[in-house]
Amino acid sequence: MKRSRYKIDPLQDCLRDEQAAQEFYKLVNGEYGSRTYHNDTVRNFGYFFEPRINSWIVFDNRARSFFVETCRTYKQAEELLIDGTELLAA
């Protein structure tokens, strides 16, 4: 059986840095911005560095349950997101 030479990136649609921060704060804002918020599950996960707490914030809303976690490194953040839609549900 031949293996595909194309590797699927599990973080292909993952938001990073400024884009992730903007999306995160839209989700946190909740009802206030719900009328202008576009319901796009593909782009509802990501990570960014928050200097006020000196940590990486990881969020995932792909399963419509808004999970948030903090990490010390971006590698830890990526590992959490690779698990898929059940990623932060522990």
N, CA, C and O atoms as a Tinker XYZ file with bonds, in Angstrom:
   360  protein
     1  N      0.838000   -1.174000    0.000000    73     2
     2  CA     0.000000    0.000000    0.000000    64     1     3
     3  C      0.885000    1.239000    0.000000    63     2     4     5
     4  O      1.820000    1.349000    0.793000    81     3
     5  N      0.584000    2.151000   -0.881000    73     3     6
     6  CA     1.375000    3.363000   -1.015000    64     5     7
     7  C      0.929000    4.426000   -0.018000    63     6     8     9
     8  O     -0.265000    4.676000    0.148000    81     7
     9  N      1.885000    5.038000    0.630000    73     7    10
    10  CA     1.579000    6.119000    1.567000    64     9    11
    11  C      1.508000    7.437000    0.807000    63    10    12    13
    12  O      2.255000    7.672000   -0.142000    81    11
    13  N      0.620000    8.259000    1.236000    73    11    14
    14  CA     0.490000    9.573000    0.611000    64    13    15
    15  C      1.710000   10.417000    0.951000    63    14    16    17
    16  O      2.197000   10.383000    2.081000    81    15
    17  N      2.192000   11.155000   -0.003000    73    15    18
    18  CA     3.351000   12.015000    0.260000    64    17    19
    19  C      2.929000   13.375000    0.802000    63    18    20    21
    20  O      3.768000   14.209000    1.142000    81    19
    21  N      1.636000   13.583000    0.876000    73    19    22
    22  CA     1.124000   14.840000    1.413000    64    21    23
    23  C      0.777000   14.660000    2.878000    63    22    24    25
    24  O      0.018000   13.764000    3.244000    81    23
    25  N      1.326000   15.497000    3.687000    73    23    26
    26  CA     1.075000   15.430000    5.124000    64    25    27
    27  C     -0.042000   16.410000    5.469000    63    26    28    29
    28  O      0.001000   17.576000    5.076000    81    27
    29  N     -1.028000   15.936000    6.198000    73    27    30
    30  CA    -2.132000   16.799000    6.600000    64    29    31
    31  C     -1.744000   17.522000    7.876000    63    30    32    33
    32  O     -1.370000   16.900000    8.870000    81    31
    33  N     -1.836000   18.831000    7.836000    73    31    34
    34  CA    -1.493000   19.655000    8.989000    64    33    35
    35  C     -2.729000   19.809000    9.872000    63    34    36    37
    36  O     -3.698000   20.446000    9.458000    81    35
    37  N     -2.716000   19.237000   11.086000    73    35    38
    38  CA    -3.890000   19.344000   11.963000    64    37    39
    39  C     -4.139000   20.782000   12.439000    63    38    40    41
    40  O     -5.223000   21.095000   12.930000    81    39
    41  N     -3.153000   21.636000   12.296000    73    39    42
    42  CA    -3.310000   23.033000   12.716000    64    41    43
    43  C     -3.446000   23.972000   11.520000    63    42    44    45
    44  O     -3.152000   25.163000   11.625000    81    43
    45  N     -3.881000   23.449000   10.413000    73    43    46
    46  CA    -3.989000   24.228000    9.181000    64    45    47
    47  C     -4.854000   25.475000    9.355000    63    46    48    49
    48  O     -4.487000   26.552000    8.884000    81    47
    49  N     -5.982000   25.342000   10.019000    73    47    50
    50  CA    -6.903000   26.469000   10.196000    64    49    51
    51  C     -6.758000   27.147000   11.555000    63    50    52    53
    52  O     -7.593000   27.965000   11.940000    81    51
    53  N     -5.709000   26.808000   12.268000    73    51    54
    54  CA    -5.486000   27.359000   13.599000    64    53    55
    55  C     -5.100000   28.835000   13.521000    63    54    56    57
    56  O     -4.249000   29.232000   12.726000    81    55
    57  N     -5.740000   29.627000   14.359000    73    55    58
    58  CA    -5.405000   31.041000   14.438000    64    57    59
    59  C     -4.214000   31.217000   15.373000    63    58    60    61
    60  O     -4.089000   30.526000   16.384000    81    59
    61  N     -3.346000   32.155000   15.016000    73    59    62
    62  CA    -2.167000   32.409000   15.821000    64    61    63
    63  C     -1.994000   33.905000   16.027000    63    62    64    65
    64  O     -2.443000   34.723000   15.223000    81    63
    65  N     -1.337000   34.233000   17.115000    73    63    66
    66  CA    -0.929000   35.597000   17.425000    64    65    67
    67  C     -2.097000   36.583000   17.407000    63    66    68    69
    68  O     -3.101000   36.359000   18.083000    81    67
    69  N     -1.980000   37.658000   16.651000    73    67    70
    70  CA    -2.980000   38.733000   16.682000    64    69    71
    71  C     -4.360000   38.267000   16.226000    63    70    72    73
    72  O     -5.371000   38.647000   16.816000    81    71
    73  N     -4.405000   37.446000   15.178000    73    71    74
    74  CA    -5.698000   36.924000   14.710000    64    73    75
    75  C     -6.365000   36.086000   15.801000    63    74    76    77
    76  O     -7.573000   36.186000   16.015000    81    75
    77  N     -5.579000   35.268000   16.482000    73    75    78
    78  CA    -6.116000   34.432000   17.556000    64    77    79
    79  C     -6.625000   35.291000   18.703000    63    78    80    81
    80  O     -7.693000   35.021000   19.251000    81    79
    81  N     -5.879000   36.316000   19.069000    73    79    82
    82  CA    -6.295000   37.194000   20.162000    64    81    83
    83  C     -7.616000   37.887000   19.829000    63    82    84    85
    84  O     -8.498000   37.977000   20.682000    81    83
    85  N     -7.757000   38.371000   18.606000    73    83    86
    86  CA    -9.000000   39.034000   18.198000    64    85    87
    87  C    -10.182000   38.076000   18.268000    63    86    88    89
    88  O    -11.247000   38.429000   18.775000    81    87
    89  N     -9.991000   36.863000   17.758000    73    87    90
    90  CA   -11.076000   35.869000   17.775000    64    89    91
    91  C    -11.420000   35.471000   19.209000    63    90    92    93
    92  O    -12.595000   35.349000   19.554000    81    91
    93  N    -10.412000   35.271000   20.034000    73    91    94
    94  CA   -10.618000   34.908000   21.430000    64    93    95
    95  C    -11.456000   35.961000   22.145000    63    94    96    97
    96  O    -12.419000   35.625000   22.833000    81    95
    97  N    -11.099000   37.220000   21.988000    73    95    98
    98  CA   -11.834000   38.273000   22.696000    64    97    99
    99  C    -13.242000   38.472000   22.133000    63    98   100   101
   100  O    -14.132000   38.933000   22.848000    81    99
   101  N    -13.451000   38.130000   20.863000    73    99   102
   102  CA   -14.820000   38.133000   20.321000    64   101   103
   103  C    -15.656000   37.063000   21.011000    63   102   104   105
   104  O    -16.801000   37.307000   21.392000    81   103
   105  N    -15.077000   35.878000   21.168000    73   103   106
   106  CA   -15.788000   34.776000   21.813000    64   105   107
   107  C    -16.044000   35.072000   23.288000    63   106   108   109
   108  O    -17.120000   34.771000   23.804000    81   107
   109  N    -15.070000   35.654000   23.959000    73   107   110
   110  CA   -15.217000   35.989000   25.374000    64   109   111
   111  C    -16.282000   37.058000   25.565000    63   110   112   113
   112  O    -16.999000   37.071000   26.566000    81   111
   113  N    -16.372000   37.944000   24.599000    73   111   114
   114  CA   -17.330000   39.046000   24.668000    64   113   115
   115  C    -18.772000   38.539000   24.722000    63   114   116   117
   116  O    -19.649000   39.212000   25.262000    81   115
   117  N    -19.011000   37.362000   24.168000    73   115   118
   118  CA   -20.307000   36.696000   24.270000    64   117   119
   119  C    -21.475000   37.415000   23.636000    63   118   120   121
   120  O    -21.401000   37.836000   22.481000    81   119
   121  N    -22.547000   37.558000   24.383000    73   119   122
   122  CA   -23.809000   38.091000   23.878000    64   121   123
   123  C    -23.700000   39.495000   23.314000    63   122   124   125
   124  O    -24.393000   39.829000   22.353000    81   123
   125  N    -22.857000   40.306000   23.885000    73   123   126
   126  CA   -22.758000   41.701000   23.446000    64   125   127
   127  C    -22.476000   41.796000   21.950000    63   126   128   129
   128  O    -23.097000   42.602000   21.257000    81   127
   129  N    -21.549000   40.986000   21.444000    73   127   130
   130  CA   -21.213000   41.055000   20.031000    64   129   131
   131  C    -21.832000   39.969000   19.186000    63   130   132   133
   132  O    -21.431000   39.787000   18.037000    81   131
   133  N    -22.795000   39.243000   19.716000    73   131   134
   134  CA   -23.329000   38.084000   19.012000    64   133   135
   135  C    -24.040000   38.439000   17.711000    63   134   136   137
   136  O    -24.085000   37.614000   16.799000    81   135
   137  N    -24.588000   39.621000   17.602000    73   135   138
   138  CA   -25.317000   39.974000   16.373000    64   137   139
   139  C    -24.400000   40.238000   15.201000    63   138   140   141
   140  O    -24.812000   40.104000   14.048000    81   139
   141  N    -23.172000   40.609000   15.476000    73   139   142
   142  CA   -22.223000   40.877000   14.398000    64   141   143
   143  C    -21.224000   39.741000   14.231000    63   142   144   145
   144  O    -20.368000   39.800000   13.348000    81   143
   145  N    -21.319000   38.717000   15.057000    73   143   146
   146  CA   -20.353000   37.631000   15.028000    64   145   147
   147  C    -20.714000   36.607000   13.956000    63   146   148   149
   148  O    -21.861000   36.170000   13.867000    81   147
   149  N    -19.731000   36.228000   13.145000    73   147   150
   150  CA   -19.941000   35.221000   12.102000    64   149   151
   151  C    -19.657000   33.840000   12.670000    63   150   152   153
   152  O    -18.604000   33.617000   13.267000    81   151
   153  N    -20.568000   32.932000   12.493000    73   151   154
   154  CA   -20.496000   31.602000   13.065000    64   153   155
   155  C    -19.661000   30.682000   12.172000    63   154   156   157
   156  O    -20.204000   30.004000   11.299000    81   155
   157  N    -18.360000   30.658000   12.384000    73   155   158
   158  CA   -17.443000   29.878000   11.561000    64   157   159
   159  C    -16.648000   28.934000   12.456000    63   158   160   161
   160  O    -15.682000   29.358000   13.091000    81   159
   161  N    -17.039000   27.657000   12.516000    73   159   162
   162  CA   -16.385000   26.720000   13.431000    64   161   163
   163  C    -14.970000   26.369000   13.009000    63   162   164   165
   164  O    -14.167000   25.963000   13.849000    81   163
   165  N    -14.645000   26.512000   11.747000    73   163   166
   166  CA   -13.318000   26.131000   11.278000    64   165   167
   167  C    -12.237000   27.006000   11.908000    63   166   168   169
   168  O    -11.166000   26.509000   12.256000    81   167
   169  N    -12.502000   28.278000   12.057000    73   167   170
   170  CA   -11.494000   29.209000   12.556000    64   169   171
   171  C    -11.671000   29.552000   14.039000    63   170   172   173
   172  O    -11.145000   30.567000   14.496000    81   171
   173  N    -12.379000   28.753000   14.774000    73   171   174
   174  CA   -12.657000   29.066000   16.172000    64   173   175
   175  C    -11.713000   28.368000   17.141000    63   174   176   177
   176  O    -12.137000   27.907000   18.201000    81   175
   177  N    -10.451000   28.290000   16.786000    73   175   178
   178  CA    -9.466000   27.750000   17.710000    64   177   179
   179  C     -8.108000   28.357000   17.412000    63   178   180   181
   180  O     -7.806000   28.716000   16.274000    81   179
   181  N     -7.301000   28.465000   18.445000    73   179   182
   182  CA    -5.986000   29.050000   18.242000    64   181   183
   183  C     -5.260000   29.305000   19.544000    63   182   184   185
   184  O     -5.686000   28.871000   20.614000    81   183
   185  N     -4.149000   30.021000   19.427000    73   183   186
   186  CA    -3.363000   30.359000   20.605000    64   185   187
   187  C     -2.605000   31.655000   20.370000    63   186   188   189
   188  O     -2.301000   32.017000   19.233000    81   187
   189  N     -2.308000   32.340000   21.454000    73   187   190
   190  CA    -1.545000   33.584000   21.379000    64   189   191
   191  C     -0.879000   33.844000   22.719000    63   190   192   193
   192  O     -1.289000   33.299000   23.745000    81   191
   193  N      0.151000   34.680000   22.704000    73   191   194
   194  CA     0.861000   35.011000   23.928000    64   193   195
   195  C      0.223000   36.237000   24.567000    63   194   196   197
   196  O      0.004000   37.251000   23.905000    81   195
   197  N     -0.073000   36.134000   25.859000    73   195   198
   198  CA    -0.635000   37.256000   26.609000    64   197   199
   199  C      0.417000   37.730000   27.615000    63   198   200   201
   200  O      0.655000   37.071000   28.627000    81   199
   201  N      1.047000   38.880000   27.332000    73   199   202
   202  CA     2.131000   39.353000   28.195000    64   201   203
   203  C      1.685000   39.725000   29.608000    63   202   204   205
   204  O      2.496000   39.681000   30.533000    81   203
   205  N      0.425000   40.087000   29.792000    73   203   206
   206  CA    -0.038000   40.460000   31.138000    64   205   207
   207  C      0.011000   39.293000   32.118000    63   206   208   209
   208  O      0.195000   39.494000   33.319000    81   207
   209  N     -0.153000   38.077000   31.608000    73   207   210
   210  CA    -0.059000   36.907000   32.483000    64   209   211
   211  C      1.166000   36.050000   32.150000    63   210   212   213
   212  O      1.390000   35.004000   32.758000    81   211
   213  N      1.944000   36.508000   31.185000    73   211   214
   214  CA     3.181000   35.839000   30.772000    64   213   215
   215  C      2.940000   34.364000   30.426000    63   214   216   217
   216  O      3.706000   33.489000   30.830000    81   215
   217  N      1.870000   34.105000   29.676000    73   215   218
   218  CA     1.503000   32.741000   29.283000    64   217   219
   219  C      0.879000   32.745000   27.889000    63   218   220   221
   220  O      0.462000   33.781000   27.371000    81   219
   221  N      0.833000   31.570000   27.313000    73   219   222
   222  CA     0.134000   31.370000   26.054000    64   221   223
   223  C     -1.299000   30.980000   26.370000    63   222   224   225
   224  O     -1.533000   30.080000   27.178000    81   223
   225  N     -2.253000   31.640000   25.749000    73   223   226
   226  CA    -3.665000   31.306000   25.917000    64   225   227
   227  C     -4.089000   30.443000   24.734000    63   226   228   229
   228  O     -3.895000   30.809000   23.575000    81   227
   229  N     -4.667000   29.297000   25.053000    73   227   230
   230  CA    -5.141000   28.351000   24.047000    64   229   231
   231  C     -6.653000   28.292000   24.168000    63   230   232   233
   232  O     -7.183000   28.179000   25.274000    81   231
   233  N     -7.358000   28.366000   23.038000    73   231   234
   234  CA    -8.817000   28.279000   23.076000    64   233   235
   235  C     -9.326000   27.414000   21.938000    63   234   236   237
   236  O     -8.701000   27.318000   20.882000    81   235
   237  N    -10.471000   26.787000   22.172000    73   235   238
   238  CA   -11.085000   25.940000   21.149000    64   237   239
   239  C    -12.594000   26.004000   21.297000    63   238   240   241
   240  O    -13.144000   25.709000   22.358000    81   239
   241  N    -13.250000   26.393000   20.223000    73   239   242
   242  CA   -14.704000   26.454000   20.203000    64   241   243
   243  C    -15.263000   25.630000   19.041000    63   242   244   245
   244  O    -16.411000   25.820000   18.640000    81   243
   245  N    -14.457000   24.720000   18.506000    73   243   246
   246  CA   -14.904000   23.926000   17.352000    64   245   247
   247  C    -16.082000   23.031000   17.691000    63   246   248   249
   248  O    -16.916000   22.765000   16.826000    81   247
   249  N    -16.172000   22.561000   18.924000    73   247   250
   250  CA   -17.265000   21.685000   19.324000    64   249   251
   251  C    -18.394000   22.464000   19.995000    63   250   252   253
   252  O    -19.294000   21.875000   20.594000    81   251
   253  N    -18.338000   23.787000   19.892000    73   251   254
   254  CA   -19.338000   24.684000   20.479000    64   253   255
   255  C    -19.338000   24.658000   22.008000    63   254   256   257
   256  O    -20.335000   24.993000   22.647000    81   255
   257  N    -18.215000   24.257000   22.575000    73   255   258
   258  CA   -17.986000   24.359000   24.013000    64   257   259
   259  C    -16.680000   25.136000   24.145000    63   258   260   261
   260  O    -15.618000   24.627000   23.787000    81   259
   261  N    -16.747000   26.313000   24.634000    73   259   262
   262  CA   -15.605000   27.219000   24.631000    64   261   263
   263  C    -14.600000   26.827000   25.718000    63   262   264   265
   264  O    -14.768000   27.168000   26.888000    81   263
   265  N    -13.560000   26.111000   25.312000    73   263   266
   266  CA   -12.524000   25.671000   26.234000    64   265   267
   267  C    -11.333000   26.614000   26.168000    63   266   268   269
   268  O    -10.924000   27.043000   25.089000    81   267
   269  N    -10.783000   26.929000   27.332000    73   267   270
   270  CA    -9.628000   27.821000   27.421000    64   269   271
   271  C     -8.612000   27.202000   28.368000    63   270   272   273
   272  O     -8.973000   26.647000   29.405000    81   271
   273  N     -7.349000   27.300000   28.007000    73   271   274
   274  CA    -6.260000   26.783000   28.829000    64   273   275
   275  C     -5.065000   27.723000   28.667000    63   274   276   277
   276  O     -4.960000   28.433000   27.668000    81   275
   277  N     -4.178000   27.724000   29.643000    73   275   278
   278  CA    -2.939000   28.499000   29.519000    64   277   279
   279  C     -1.764000   27.532000   29.492000    63   278   280   281
   280  O     -1.809000   26.457000   30.090000    81   279
   281  N     -0.723000   27.930000   28.795000    73   279   282
   282  CA     0.481000   27.112000   28.658000    64   281   283
   283  C      1.715000   27.988000   28.837000    63   282   284   285
   284  O      1.659000   29.210000   28.702000    81   283
   285  N      2.813000   27.340000   29.141000    73   283   286
   286  CA     4.074000   28.075000   29.303000    64   285   287
   287  C      4.791000   28.291000   27.977000    63   286   288   289
   288  O      5.508000   29.279000   27.814000    81   287
   289  N      4.605000   27.370000   27.021000    73   287   290
   290  CA     5.289000   27.486000   25.730000    64   289   291
   291  C      4.288000   27.331000   24.584000    63   290   292   293
   292  O      3.198000   26.788000   24.761000    81   291
   293  N      4.678000   27.812000   23.425000    73   291   294
   294  CA     3.800000   27.668000   22.254000    64   293   295
   295  C      3.733000   26.207000   21.810000    63   294   296   297
   296  O      2.730000   25.792000   21.227000    81   295
   297  N      4.760000   25.434000   22.067000    73   295   298
   298  CA     4.743000   24.013000   21.716000    64   297   299
   299  C      3.669000   23.274000   22.521000    63   298   300   301
   300  O      2.967000   22.420000   21.979000    81   299
   301  N      3.542000   23.594000   23.795000    73   299   302
   302  CA     2.489000   22.997000   24.617000    64   301   303
   303  C      1.114000   23.389000   24.077000    63   302   304   305
   304  O      0.192000   22.574000   24.045000    81   303
   305  N      0.992000   24.637000   23.657000    73   303   306
   306  CA    -0.271000   25.120000   23.091000    64   305   307
   307  C     -0.632000   24.339000   21.834000    63   306   308   309
   308  O     -1.778000   23.920000   21.668000    81   307
   309  N      0.337000   24.143000   20.956000    73   307   310
   310  CA     0.080000   23.400000   19.721000    64   309   311
   311  C     -0.298000   21.951000   20.016000    63   310   312   313
   312  O     -1.189000   21.400000   19.369000    81   311
   313  N      0.370000   21.332000   20.986000    73   311   314
   314  CA     0.052000   19.948000   21.338000    64   313   315
   315  C     -1.387000   19.808000   21.823000    63   314   316   317
   316  O     -2.060000   18.830000   21.496000    81   315
   317  N     -1.858000   20.770000   22.592000    73   315   318
   318  CA    -3.253000   20.727000   23.049000    64   317   319
   319  C     -4.226000   20.805000   21.879000    63   318   320   321
   320  O     -5.245000   20.114000   21.869000    81   319
   321  N     -3.917000   21.637000   20.902000    73   319   322
   322  CA    -4.827000   21.849000   19.780000    64   321   323
   323  C     -4.820000   20.703000   18.769000    63   322   324   325
   324  O     -5.796000   20.530000   18.039000    81   323
   325  N     -3.764000   19.934000   18.712000    73   323   326
   326  CA    -3.673000   18.839000   17.743000    64   325   327
   327  C     -4.661000   17.723000   18.063000    63   326   328   329
   328  O     -5.042000   16.966000   17.170000    81   327
   329  N     -5.081000   17.607000   19.320000    73   327   330
   330  CA    -5.979000   16.531000   19.729000    64   329   331
   331  C     -7.343000   16.563000   19.054000    63   330   332   333
   332  O     -8.036000   15.546000   19.047000    81   331
   333  N     -7.745000   17.672000   18.499000    73   331   334
   334  CA    -9.015000   17.735000   17.795000    64   333   335
   335  C    -10.106000   18.415000   18.596000    63   334   336   337
   336  O     -9.827000   19.191000   19.509000    81   335
   337  N    -11.358000   18.120000   18.248000    73   335   338
   338  CA   -12.470000   18.843000   18.849000    64   337   339
   339  C    -12.665000   18.558000   20.327000    63   338   340   341
   340  O    -13.282000   19.358000   21.030000    81   339
   341  N    -12.150000   17.427000   20.818000    73   339   342
   342  CA   -12.304000   17.144000   22.243000    64   341   343
   343  C    -11.064000   17.561000   23.020000    63   342   344   345
   344  O    -10.870000   17.130000   24.156000    81   343
   345  N    -10.230000   18.389000   22.420000    73   343   346
   346  CA    -8.918000   18.713000   22.932000    64   345   347
   347  C     -8.815000   19.155000   24.387000    63   346   348   349
   348  O     -8.004000   18.594000   25.124000    81   347
   349  N     -9.576000   20.104000   24.818000    73   347   350
   350  CA    -9.388000   20.616000   26.160000    64   349   351
   351  C    -10.424000   20.079000   27.144000    63   350   352   353
   352  O    -10.456000   20.489000   28.305000    81   351
   353  N    -11.257000   19.175000   26.683000    73   351   354
   354  CA   -12.271000   18.608000   27.566000    64   353   355
   355  C    -11.644000   17.487000   28.397000    63   354   356   357
   356  O    -11.485000   16.360000   27.930000    81   355
   357  N    -11.301000   17.818000   29.609000    73   355   358
   358  CA   -10.655000   16.802000   30.444000    64   357   359
   359  C    -11.402000   16.678000   31.767000    63   358   360
   360  O    -11.021000   15.875000   32.619000    81   359
